[in-house]
Amino acid sequence: MDESEILWRPPPDIRERSRIGAYLAMLEDERGLRFDSYADLWKWSVDELEAFWGSIWDHFDVIAHTEAERVLADASMPGAVWFPGATLNYAENLLRSDAAGPAIVTRSQTRGPLDLTTAELRDAVARARQGLARLGVGRGDRVAAYLPNIAETVVAFLATASLGAVWSSCAPEFGIRSVVDRFGQIEPKVLLGIDGYRYGTKDVDRRSELDAIRGALPSLEATVVVPYRDPDARIEGAMTWDELCAHAAPLDFEAVPFAHPLYVLYSSGTTGLPKPIVHCHGGILVEHLKILALHHDLGRGDRFFWFSTTGWMMWNYLVSGLAVGSAIVLFDGDPASPDLTALWSMAAETGTTLFGTSAPFLMACRKEGLRPRAAADLSALRGVGSTGAPLPAEGFRWVYDAVSRDVLLASVSGGTDVCTAFVGASPLVPVRAGEIACRCLGARVEAYDAAGRSIVDETGELVVTAPMPSMPIGFWGDADGSRLRQAYFDEFPGVWSHGDWIRIGADGTCVITGRSDSTLNRGGVRLGTSDFYSVVEAMPEIADSLVVHLEDAEGGAGELLLFVQLQPGSELSDTLRRAIATALRTALSPRHVPDAVVAVPAVPRTLSGKKLEVPVKRILAGMDPERAAALGALADPAALDPFAAMARERGR
């Protein structure tokens, strides 16, 4: 890369004033290990997994009730065994801080500001813990939340974790079908929800949805409602948040094994229900300590914000900021209301030091010609995070021109599957326009060609060839592990295949070019194609359907295209298009509404009946059909012709 493309360089004294510098000093002073470059440190971290992850445990002084017998007892994938014998509690490690000032800073378009000090947070968690225990929640039970990104949600999550129970959440924007498809798999004992919320200037009532969800979950023994939109709201048969938290209690923590389930996240697959990915107490804790402190340089005195809903893994990532002593900044509402300056103004008002968002948001700000540095006092800001889609070079340049010349811009990429980033930034590495700076410590990320060979300076499949502690311990209900193996390990046995295209340069920089599978990445939220088909194909006018997402090279939201094969005698009228959009918005979420609905004579399938989602995506991106698919394996090769014609019309 030309030197002119370097937008930020580590200051000469970066090792003296960064958390990763303190970590390097510890390695040298206590273990006799000296690393002169980030590349050398990364190589050691993936070659010597036990030494590296053991050093993370020690450096951050993880609170454990019993110590581990060793760091990594089995490095097989899947099935790696981390820190056997250790018992701990994730919530205990998050609530250890004695820092003055707020631990949680909340801003909302539904109600006024609410901040909690560490002492207030601990008291709230203790009360919620006692309330959940009164409802019969204990070790291994599931607590599900249909809640927004507010303080009560964090409190309920930490209370659940403190009991050794298992948490799961969906954002209130999700429709009934989306929520039940997720929560129904884990059979929760308690459901928490809200009466409604305000999104920008729009009031959204969620009482009927909450009641329908409650009725569709036969495992429920109790429902708790946070009166959020209306402080006086009540729902028959449900207790209120204040009733749950009515009694003071001592704060205690259930000591659980390292691999005990902490929460279930959902990453939709292309067939069947969304994948219920189970993450564990210890794996999430050590991974988030590493990445938040050593890569994002977060610690005591910082205020950490990442725009997210509770249905995205970035919410879980944000909450872990408490583990490194940072205050976390929560925002609930429309990030573009009243305009795109709203979040930047909030960052200034709250003294945010790390501002995390999505690549499409940054590109939208650029398109609007915003200059946040001129509109708000961002002097506290030291870092900007970007994820959800690749950030193009123009987005990098805009941040350094319009936000701040001094911030560390961290363009990161990872996934719900590991609840972290595989690739990102480091205070020790320059930031170059359009490139992700490095592979993260402890993440042996490589690019594989179709034959499973590691390649450099070429685009290949993003794989991880050594275990990470935050890899899922399994899918809920997948007793024999077959769904887990099929999801990540079928293509290259013993190697994690993530479903992204990546190019890794000889200098360690990375470029993600999009999804290599049929999972849809819509605004940073991964959507499964089966979600679409179950709704669309239930409509009497639709015989078959196929959906693809075309990523935007400029960092925008891209295009979500739905192709439908109509029943004989039906036509794709504006009325039917509106009905499809309404059905998807209601049953799933606004993110599922396609940008265009197109009629095709037939949906292309293999001889075995599999829809050709990936080949169609490749054809629409300009690939020749004979290269995109094995035509001899198709039920009707001519079914690809309309997609090739569409690509030609679009100039692909």
C-alpha positions in Angstrom: 0.0 0.0 0.0 1.3 3.4 -0.9 2.5 5.4 2.2 0.0 8.2 1.3 -2.8 5.7 2.2 -1.7 5.5 5.8 -4.2 7.6 7.7 -3.0 7.0 11.3 0.2 5.9 12.8 0.9 4.7 16.3 2.4 7.6 18.3 6.1 7.0 19.4 5.0 6.5 23.1 2.1 4.2 22.3 3.6 1.3 24.4 3.9 3.6 27.4 0.2 4.8 27.3 -1.8 1.9 25.9 -3.2 -1.2 27.5 -1.5 -3.5 25.0 1.7 -1.7 25.9 1.1 -2.6 29.6 0.5 -6.2 28.5 3.7 -6.4 26.5 5.6 -5.0 29.6 4.1 -7.7 31.7 5.2 -10.4 29.2 8.7 -9.1 29.2 9.0 -8.5 33.0 7.3 -11.6 34.2 7.8 -14.1 31.4 10.9 -13.0 29.6 9.1 -12.6 26.3 9.9 -9.6 24.2 8.1 -8.7 20.9 9.3 -5.9 18.7 6.3 -5.9 16.4 2.6 -6.7 16.4 3.2 -9.4 13.8 5.6 -11.2 16.1 3.1 -10.9 19.0 0.3 -12.3 16.8 2.4 -15.2 15.6 3.3 -16.2 19.2 -0.4 -15.8 20.3 -1.6 -18.4 17.7 1.5 -20.7 17.9 1.5 -20.9 21.7 -2.2 -20.9 22.5 -1.7 -22.1 26.1 0.9 -19.5 26.9 -1.1 -16.7 25.3 -4.5 -17.4 26.8 -3.0 -18.2 30.1 -1.3 -14.8 30.1 -4.7 -13.2 29.3 -6.2 -14.9 32.4 -3.3 -13.8 34.6 -2.9 -10.3 33.2 -6.6 -9.4 33.8 -6.7 -11.3 37.1 -9.8 -13.3 36.3 -11.9 -14.0 39.4 -12.1 -17.8 39.8 -13.5 -19.9 42.5 -11.3 -22.9 41.5 -8.3 -22.7 39.3 -7.8 -24.5 36.0 -5.8 -27.7 35.7 -4.3 -26.3 32.5 -5.2 -23.9 29.8 -6.0 -26.1 26.8 -6.6 -29.8 27.4 -7.8 -30.6 23.9 -7.2 -28.4 20.8 -9.5 -30.4 18.5 -12.1 -28.5 16.5 -14.9 -28.8 17.2 -14.7 -29.8 20.9 -11.7 -27.9 22.2 -11.4 -28.1 26.0 -10.4 -24.8 27.6 -9.4 -24.2 31.2 -10.7 -27.6 32.6 -11.4 -27.5 36.3 -11.9 -23.8 36.5 -15.1 -22.4 38.0 -16.0 -18.7 37.7 -18.9 -16.4 37.0 -19.0 -13.9 34.1 -21.3 -11.5 36.0 -18.9 -11.5 39.0 -16.1 -10.4 36.8 -18.1 -7.6 35.2 -19.3 -6.2 38.6 -15.9 -6.1 40.3 -15.1 -2.4 39.5 -14.9 0.1 42.3 -14.5 3.0 40.0 -16.3 6.3 40.8 -18.8 7.7 38.4 -21.4 5.9 36.3 -21.0 2.3 35.1 -24.0 2.6 32.7 -25.0 5.7 30.8 -28.3 5.5 28.9 -29.9 7.7 26.4 -33.3 7.0 24.8 -36.0 8.5 22.6 -38.6 6.9 24.7 -37.7 8.3 28.1 -35.2 10.6 29.8 -31.5 9.9 30.6 -30.7 7.3 33.2 -27.3 6.6 34.6 -26.2 4.0 37.2 -23.1 4.0 39.3 -21.3 0.7 40.0 -22.9 0.6 43.4 -26.4 1.2 42.0 -25.8 -1.4 39.3 -24.7 -4.0 41.8 -27.8 -3.3 43.9 -30.1 -3.5 40.9 -28.5 -6.8 39.8 -28.9 -8.2 43.4 -32.6 -7.2 43.5 -33.3 -8.7 40.0 -31.4 -11.8 40.9 -33.5 -12.2 44.0 -36.7 -11.7 42.0 -35.7 -14.2 39.4 -34.8 -16.7 42.1 -38.3 -16.2 43.6 -39.7 -17.1 40.2 -37.8 -20.4 40.4 -34.9 -19.5 38.1 -31.8 -21.4 38.8 -28.7 -22.9 37.3 -29.3 -23.9 33.7 -32.8 -22.3 33.4 -33.4 -20.0 30.5 -34.5 -16.4 30.7 -35.6 -14.7 27.5 -35.9 -11.0 26.9 -37.9 -9.0 24.4 -36.3 -5.8 25.5 -34.5 -2.8 24.0 -31.0 -1.5 24.7 -31.7 0.0 28.1 -30.3 -0.4 31.6 -32.9 -2.8 32.8 -31.8 -5.3 30.1 -28.2 -5.2 31.2 -29.4 -5.6 34.8 -31.6 -8.6 34.0 -28.8 -10.2 31.9 -26.2 -9.9 34.7 -28.8 -11.2 37.3 -29.5 -14.2 35.0 -25.8 -14.9 34.6 -25.1 -14.5 38.4 -27.6 -17.4 39.0 -25.9 -19.7 36.4 -29.1 -19.4 34.3 -28.9 -18.9 30.5 -29.8 -15.6 28.8 -31.2 -14.9 25.4 -32.6 -11.7 23.9 -34.4 -10.4 20.8 -35.0 -6.8 19.9 -38.6 -5.5 20.1 -38.5 -4.6 16.4 -38.6 -8.3 15.7 -42.0 -9.7 14.7 -43.8 -12.5 16.5 -42.6 -15.3 14.2 -39.0 -14.3 14.4 -39.1 -14.2 18.2 -41.0 -17.5 18.7 -38.7 -19.3 16.1 -35.8 -18.3 18.4 -37.1 -18.5 21.9 -39.2 -21.6 21.2 -36.0 -23.6 20.7 -34.6 -22.9 24.2 -37.9 -23.2 26.2 -37.5 -20.3 28.6 -38.9 -20.3 32.1 -39.2 -16.5 32.3 -39.9 -13.9 29.6 -39.1 -10.2 30.0 -40.7 -7.7 27.7 -41.9 -4.1 27.2 -45.2 -2.4 26.5 -43.8 -0.4 23.6 -41.2 2.2 22.6 -40.6 5.3 20.5 -38.5 5.1 17.4 -37.7 8.6 16.3 -41.1 10.3 16.2 -43.1 7.1 15.9 -44.7 5.3 18.9 -44.7 1.6 18.6 -47.1 -0.5 20.8 -45.7 -4.0 21.6 -48.3 -5.3 24.0 -50.2 -7.5 21.6 -46.9 -8.9 20.2 -45.7 -9.6 23.8 -48.9 -11.4 24.6 -48.8 -13.5 21.4 -45.2 -14.5 22.1 -46.1 -15.4 25.7 -48.9 -17.6 24.4 -46.6 -19.4 22.0 -44.1 -20.4 24.6 -45.6 -23.2 26.7 -42.5 -23.5 28.9 -43.1 -20.1 30.5 -43.8 -19.9 34.2 -43.7 -16.1 34.5 -43.7 -12.9 32.4 -42.1 -9.6 33.6 -43.0 -6.3 31.9 -40.9 -3.2 31.9 -43.4 -0.3 31.6 -41.2 1.6 29.1 -43.4 3.6 26.8 -46.1 4.1 29.4 -44.9 4.1 33.1 -48.4 3.0 34.1 -48.7 0.1 31.6 -49.8 -3.2 32.9 -50.4 -6.6 31.2 -52.8 -9.1 32.7 -51.0 -12.0 34.2 -47.6 -10.4 34.2 -45.6 -8.8 37.0 -43.9 -5.5 36.6 -40.1 -4.8 36.7 -40.6 -2.9 40.0 -42.3 -5.9 41.5 -39.5 -8.2 40.3 -36.9 -5.9 41.9 -38.9 -5.0 45.1 -36.7 -6.7 47.6 -33.1 -5.8 48.5 -30.7 -8.8 48.7 -27.0 -9.6 49.0 -25.3 -10.0 45.7 -24.0 -13.5 45.2 -22.6 -15.5 42.2 -23.0 -19.1 41.3 -19.6 -20.6 40.5 -20.0 -22.5 37.2 -17.5 -24.4 35.0 -15.6 -22.4 32.4 -17.8 -24.0 29.6 -21.1 -23.4 31.4 -23.7 -21.8 29.1 -23.9 -18.0 29.4 -26.2 -17.0 26.6 -27.8 -18.2 23.4 -27.4 -16.0 20.3 -29.0 -16.7 16.9 -27.3 -16.7 13.5 -29.8 -17.8 10.9 -28.9 -20.6 8.6 -30.2 -21.3 5.1 -32.4 -24.1 6.1 -34.6 -24.7 9.2 -34.9 -22.6 12.3 -32.2 -20.0 13.3 -29.1 -21.6 14.8 -29.2 -21.2 18.6 -25.5 -20.7 19.3 -24.5 -21.4 22.9 -21.7 -19.3 24.3 -20.0 -20.0 27.7 -19.1 -17.9 30.8 -15.3 -18.4 30.5 -14.9 -18.2 26.7 -16.8 -15.0 26.4 -15.0 -13.4 29.4 -11.4 -14.1 28.3 -12.1 -13.2 24.7 -13.7 -9.9 25.5 -11.1 -9.0 28.0 -8.5 -9.5 25.3 -10.2 -7.7 22.5 -11.7 -4.8 24.4 -8.5 -3.9 26.3 -5.7 -4.9 23.9 -7.3 -4.1 20.6 -9.8 -1.3 21.4 -7.6 0.1 24.3 -10.5 0.3 26.7 -10.2 0.4 30.5 -11.0 2.5 33.6 -12.1 6.0 32.8 -13.4 5.2 29.3 -16.9 5.4 28.0 -17.7 2.7 25.5 -20.5 3.0 23.0 -21.5 0.8 20.1 -24.8 1.3 18.4 -26.7 -1.9 18.6 -30.1 -3.5 19.4 -30.4 -6.5 21.8 -30.8 -8.8 18.8 -27.3 -8.3 17.6 -24.1 -9.7 19.1 -22.6 -6.2 19.4 -24.9 -5.7 22.3 -23.3 -8.5 24.2 -19.9 -7.2 23.1 -20.8 -3.8 24.5 -21.9 -5.1 27.8 -18.5 -6.7 28.3 -17.0 -3.3 28.5 -17.8 -3.5 32.2 -15.2 -6.3 32.5 -12.3 -3.9 31.6 -13.6 -1.2 33.9 -15.2 1.0 31.2 -18.6 2.7 31.6 -21.0 1.5 28.8 -23.2 4.0 26.9 -26.5 2.6 25.8 -28.8 4.2 23.2 -32.3 3.2 22.2 -34.0 4.8 19.2 -33.6 5.9 15.6 -29.9 6.8 15.0 -31.0 9.1 12.2 -33.6 11.1 14.2 -33.9 14.0 14.0 -30.9 13.7 11.7 -27.6 11.9 11.4 -25.9 14.2 13.8 -27.9 12.7 16.7 -25.4 10.0 17.8 -22.4 12.3 17.4 -24.1 14.9 19.6 -24.8 12.1 22.1 -21.2 11.0 22.0 -20.1 14.6 22.8 -22.7 15.0 25.6 -21.7 11.6 27.3 -18.0 12.0 26.9 -17.8 8.8 24.8 -14.2 7.7 24.2 -14.9 4.8 21.8 -17.8 5.3 19.3 -18.8 2.1 17.6 -21.3 1.9 14.7 -21.8 0.3 11.3 -20.1 0.9 8.0 -23.4 1.9 6.3 -24.0 4.6 9.0 -20.5 6.1 8.5 -21.1 6.1 4.7 -24.5 7.7 5.1 -22.9 10.5 7.2 -20.3 11.0 4.5 -23.0 11.1 1.8 -24.8 13.8 3.8 -21.6 15.8 4.0 -21.6 15.8 7.8 -18.6 17.1 9.7 -19.1 15.9 13.3 -15.9 17.5 14.5 -17.4 20.9 13.7 -20.8 20.2 15.0 -19.9 18.6 18.4 -17.2 18.6 21.0 -15.5 15.2 20.4 -12.3 15.9 22.3 -12.9 12.8 24.5 -13.0 10.5 21.5 -10.0 8.2 21.0 -11.5 5.5 18.9 -14.1 4.8 16.2 -15.3 1.3 15.5 -17.0 0.1 12.3 -18.6 -3.3 11.6 -21.6 -4.9 9.9 -20.1 -4.5 6.4 -16.8 -3.7 4.8 -15.9 0.0 5.2 -14.5 1.3 1.9 -11.5 3.5 1.6 -13.7 6.6 1.2 -15.3 5.9 4.6 -11.8 5.7 6.3 -10.8 9.0 4.8 -14.1 10.6 5.9 -13.6 9.6 9.5 -10.1 11.1 9.6 -11.2 14.2 7.8 -14.6 14.9 9.3 -14.5 13.2 12.8 -10.9 13.4 14.1 -7.4 13.0 12.8 -6.2 11.4 16.0 -8.7 8.5 16.6 -7.8 4.8 16.1 -10.3 3.7 13.5 -11.1 0.0 14.0 -12.8 -1.6 11.1 -13.6 -5.1 12.5 -15.2 -8.3 11.2 -16.3 -11.4 13.0 -19.6 -12.8 13.8 -22.4 -13.9 16.1 -20.9 -17.4 15.9 -17.9 -16.3 18.1 -19.3 -13.1 19.5 -16.2 -11.2 18.7 -14.0 -10.1 15.8 -11.5 -12.3 14.0 -9.8 -9.3 12.3 -9.6 -5.7 13.4 -7.2 -3.0 14.6 -4.4 -2.6 17.1 -2.9 0.5 18.7 0.4 -0.9 17.5 -0.5 -1.1 13.8 -1.1 1.8 11.3 -4.5 2.4 9.8 -4.6 2.2 6.0 -7.6 3.4 3.9 -9.9 0.5 2.9 -8.1 -2.2 4.9 -8.6 -4.0 8.1 -5.3 -3.5 10.0 -4.6 -7.0 11.4 -5.7 -10.4 12.5 -6.7 -10.4 16.2 -4.5 -11.9 18.8 -5.2 -15.6 19.4 -7.2 -15.9 16.1 -5.3 -18.0 13.5 -7.2 -16.6 10.5 -6.2 -17.7 7.1 -7.5 -17.6 3.5 -8.0 -20.9 1.9 -8.5 -21.7 -1.8 -11.0 -24.4 -2.9 -8.4 -27.1 -2.3 -7.9 -26.1 1.3 -4.5 -24.5 0.7 -3.5 -21.3 2.6 -3.1 -18.4 0.2 -1.7 -14.8 0.6 -2.5 -11.8 -1.4 -5.5 -13.6 -3.0 -9.1 -13.8 -2.1 -10.2 -17.0 -0.4 -12.4 -18.5 2.2 -12.0 -17.1 5.7 -11.0 -20.0 7.9 -9.7 -20.3 11.5 -7.2 -23.1 11.8 -6.8 -23.1 15.6 -9.4 -23.0 18.4 -10.6 -19.8 20.1 -12.2 -19.9 23.6 -15.3 -18.0 22.4 -16.1 -20.5 19.7 -19.6 -21.9 20.6 -19.8 -24.8 23.0 -22.6 -26.1 20.7 -26.1 -25.4 19.4 -29.0 -25.7 21.8 -30.7 -29.1 21.3 -27.9 -30.4 19.0 -27.1 -33.3 21.2 -24.8 -35.1 18.8 -23.1 -31.9 17.4 -24.1 -32.6 13.9 -25.6 -29.1 13.2 -22.5 -27.5 14.6 -20.2 -29.6 12.4 -22.3 -28.9 9.4 -22.3 -25.2 10.0 -18.6 -24.7 10.3 -16.5 -27.8 9.8 -18.0 -29.7 6.8 -16.1 -27.9 4.1 -12.6 -28.3 5.7 -12.7 -31.0 8.5 -11.1 -29.8 11.7 -11.0 -26.2 10.4 -13.6 -23.5 11.1 -15.0 -22.2 7.8 -16.8 -18.9 8.4 -18.6 -18.1 5.2 -16.7 -14.8 4.3 -14.4 -14.0 1.4 -11.1 -12.6 2.7 -7.8 -11.4 1.2 -4.8 -11.4 3.7 -1.8 -9.4 2.6 1.8 -10.4 3.2 1.9 -7.5 5.7 -1.0 -9.0 7.6 -3.7 -6.5 6.5 -7.1 -7.9 5.6 -9.9 -7.1 3.2 -13.3 -8.7 3.6 -15.2 -8.8 0.3 -18.5 -10.3 1.3 -20.3 -13.5 2.1 -19.2 -16.7 0.4 -22.3 -18.5 1.5 -26.0 -17.8 1.2 -26.5 -16.2 4.6 -27.7 -12.6 4.2 -25.9 -9.8 5.9 -28.4 -7.0 6.3 -27.2 -3.9 8.2 -24.9 -6.1 10.2 -27.6 -8.6 11.1 -27.3 -12.0 9.6 -30.6 -13.3 8.2 -31.4 -16.9 7.2 -33.0 -17.4 3.8 -35.4 -20.0 5.4 -37.0 -17.2 7.4 -38.0 -15.5 4.1 -39.2 -18.7 2.4 -41.5 -19.8 5.3 -43.3 -16.5 5.1 -43.4 -15.8 1.4 -44.2 -19.3 0.3 -47.2 -19.4 2.6 -48.8 -16.8 0.4 -51.3 -18.4 -2.0 -50.0 -16.5 -5.0 -46.4 -17.7 -4.6 -45.2 -21.2 -5.8 -41.6 -20.8 -5.0 -39.0 -18.1 -4.0 -35.3 -17.3 -3.8 -33.6 -14.4 -1.9 -30.1 -13.0 -2.3 -28.2 -10.0 -0.8 -25.8 -8.2 -3.0 -23.2 -6.3 -0.9 -22.4 -2.7 -1.8 -18.7 -2.1 -2.6 -19.3 1.5 -1.4 -20.2 0.3 2.1 -23.9 0.9 1.9 -26.7 -1.5 2.8 -26.5 -3.3 -0.5 -29.6 -4.8 -2.3 -31.9 -7.5 -0.9 -33.6 -9.1 -3.9 -36.5 -11.5 -3.6 -37.3 -13.6 -6.7 -40.7 -15.2 -6.8 -42.2 -18.0 -9.0 -45.9 -17.3 -9.2 -48.8 -19.7 -9.1 -50.5 -20.1 -12.5 -53.0 -17.3 -13.0 -51.3 -15.0 -10.5 -49.5 -11.7 -11.3 -46.9 -9.7 -9.5 -49.0 -6.6 -9.0 -48.2 -3.6 -6.7 -50.8 -5.0 -4.3 -48.9 -8.3 -4.1 -45.6 -6.6 -3.6 -47.0 -4.6 -0.7 -48.5 -7.7 0.8 -45.2 -9.5 0.6 -43.5 -6.5 2.3 -46.1 -6.3 5.0 -45.9 -10.1 5.7 -42.1 -10.0 6.0 -42.2 -6.9 8.2 -44.9 -8.3 10.5 -43.7 -11.9 10.8 -39.9 -11.2 10.8 -38.6 -7.6 11.0 -38.2 -4.4 8.9 -34.7 -5.7 8.0 -36.3 -8.5 6.1 -38.2 -6.3 3.7 -36.6 -6.7 0.2 -35.5 -3.8 -1.9 -37.1 -5.4 -4.9 -39.4 -8.3 -5.7 -38.9 -9.8 -9.2 -41.0 -12.5 -10.9 -39.1 -15.4 -12.6 -40.4 -18.3 -14.6 -38.8 -20.8 -12.2 -36.5 -20.9 -9.2 -33.3 -22.7 -10.1 -32.6 -25.9 -8.2 -30.2 -28.8 -8.2 -31.4 -32.3 -9.1 -31.7 -33.0 -5.4 -34.0 -29.9 -4.9 -31.6 -27.5 -3.3 -32.1 -23.8 -4.3 -29.1 -22.2 -6.0 -28.8 -19.1 -3.8 -25.0 -18.8 -4.0 -24.7 -19.4 -7.8 -27.5 -16.8 -8.4 -25.7 -14.3 -6.2 -22.5 -14.9 -8.2 -24.3 -14.6 -11.5 -25.8 -11.3 -10.5 -22.3 -10.1 -9.5 -21.2 -10.8 -13.1 -19.9 -14.3 -13.0 -20.6 -16.5 -16.1 -23.3 -19.1 -15.3 -21.1 -22.0 -16.4 -18.6 -21.0 -13.8 -21.1 -20.1 -11.1 -22.9 -23.5 -11.1 -22.4 -27.1 -12.4 -25.1 -27.0 -15.0 -25.2 -30.8 -15.3 -26.3 -31.0 -11.7 -29.3 -28.7 -12.2 -32.9 -29.7 -12.6 -33.4 -27.0 -15.3 -30.2 -25.1 -16.4 -32.4 -22.7 -18.3 -33.7 -21.4 -15.0 -30.5 -19.4 -14.6 -31.0 -17.5 -17.9 -33.2 -14.7 -16.4 -30.5 -14.0 -13.8 -27.8 -13.8 -16.4 -30.0 -11.4 -18.4 -30.6 -9.3 -15.3 -26.8 -9.1 -14.7 -26.3 -7.9 -18.3 -29.0 -5.3 -18.0 -27.4 -4.0 -14.8 -24.0 -3.8 -16.5 -22.4 -6.6 -14.5 
